[in-house]
Amino acid sequence: MAQYFDPTTGTIKRQVYEWDDFGVGLYVADGYVDANYVEGSVSGIDWDSWTDWETGTGGFYTIGAGDPITFKSDIKDLGRITDVNPLCTVDAVGVVNVKVFAANTIDSSSDLPGDPVITGGTESTLYGVRARYFQYVVEVSDDSDQIAQIKAVTTDLNATTQQEFVIGDSGTHDGTQAERLAPLELNYSKLIHLGGNARQTLEDAPFITVGDLTVSPAEARYTVHKVQRDVAVEDSSTVIGITDQAQNQTINLQTGHPQTTTRTYKWSPASIEFNVVNADPGTGLFYGRGITVTDTDDSIRFSTTDITEPSTSQDYTLEGWVKIAAELATDTDPQYQHPSYFVELYANSGEYIRLSTSTVLGKLNFAANYNGTTTTIYSNYGATNPEGDWIYWRIRRESGTVYANIISTETQLGTSNTWGYNSGHVNAGDLGSNDPAALYMDDIRWSETSRTATPTAPFTVDASTLVLVTGALVSTSTIAVTDVVTTDADVNLQIVGLPAIRSDEDGNIVLA
């Protein structure tokens, strides 16, 4: 938009062409085309060539059209990076908009780079700026009945500050304990300093941190912290030993010397071994070595008397993993014929369910005694050669019916007897009185619910787990450490900042 400086009035004005200009010709700057102007040449358009008398009113410019006229200040250097309120007062005709540019470094250009840090407009809340170099651009547009003029521009990079103190309980301030908002009596365009101290008891040492003031530079946001000593932190460690992870039972070592081993296990880092004192030290197995299995009667027991059976219909599950260390059944060497049982759920009146090796190579049996005298054998479950493999087994009662499971094959043992356990026990290990069993066991679990899933990971103690016997326990210990936590306290805050600024109804940037 064409504009010029009128030295007689000291005013920047928009270039407006009047009727008298036709006497000497009319020239419009190269490349500028506007429907409200008539393009001519430096030699002019004389009266005889003029035919359109309807363009404009009193001239060839229609009020209200075109770009604003502008004033651009020199770059102002404060000598250091600091916080200021960029104030600006404009004496003008038309609609004023003040833009402020700021930077910490400059180049050879006469303009500061980037977008304006302030675009004033009218009736707006504005914020202080931290920088070294500043430049103002004042734009004035025509209003509805006057052509734009800029008469005077006054700028002021005002670094005057104000301060106040806030004293009281931080818990009464807005926000949350994670971040409080201090109540202020004064209004600010930018906080420069927020500090102070906090107090609770002689033992505590609270201190204050300041929130990110760039998010909302006029708000005093802060957080009170304190150093909290002897905080309980759980440190996990693995303890090797026969343990009940559910911590409901003291595991009784019935006879012999069952113990934990890290040589083989279903789940890291250990299992429980029974009768393997003569096993191969590398594999932990017997088969193929011609070594006699020593009958040590290694076994463990946990009592069911402390596991309350609320009714004869109470569901339960006894389950775990076993690895047979000796060859099974019909080997020609009698020392390997071990139809011995290694899990026993002993119930009321001599009733029991037992899991044992079989006289058929590679199989396992369930034996069920319904009444204390008669035993039924549920024979030959398992793989064709389970020696050296970990085998999953399970006994469960659901809605009064008892089921037995080996690997993934489950059979119903009967419904006429529910095998209550209120005065019984669970034995595991080398339980045969004549034929020894050599084996490893892991994750023996008792639950007060019926479980049907074959586990794919170590058992955990959930709400239904009453006993979980393992060869290793991942335990936790408490370590006293020092930590820093948020809190509320009596605070004494000092707030320093720039006074609030705004753009007024005439577009000036002034103190609020």
ABEGO torsion letter per residue (X at the ends): XBBBBBAAAGBBBBBBBBAAAAAAEBBBBBGBBBAABBBBBAAEBBAAABABAABEBGEABBBGBEBBBBBBBBBBBAGBBBBBBBBBBBBBBEBBBBBBBBBABBBABABBBEBBABBAEBGBBBBBBBBABBBBBBBBBBBAABBBBBABBBBBBBABBBBBBBBEBAAABBEBAABBBBBBABBBABBABBBEBBBBBAABBBBBBBBBAAABAABBBBBBBBBBBGBBBBBBBBBBEBBBAAGABBBBBABEBBBBBAABBABOABBBBBGAAABBAAAGBABGAGBBBBBAGBBBBBBAAABBBABAABBBBBBEBBBBABBBEABABAAABBBBBABBBBBBGGBBBBBBBBABBGBBBBBBBAAGABBBBBBGBEBABABGBBBBBBBBBBGGBBBBBBGABBBBAEAABAGBAAABBBBBEBABAABBBBBBBBGBBBBABBBABBBABBBBBBAABABBBBABBBBBBBBBBBBBBBBBBBBBBBBBBBBBBBBBAAGBBBBX
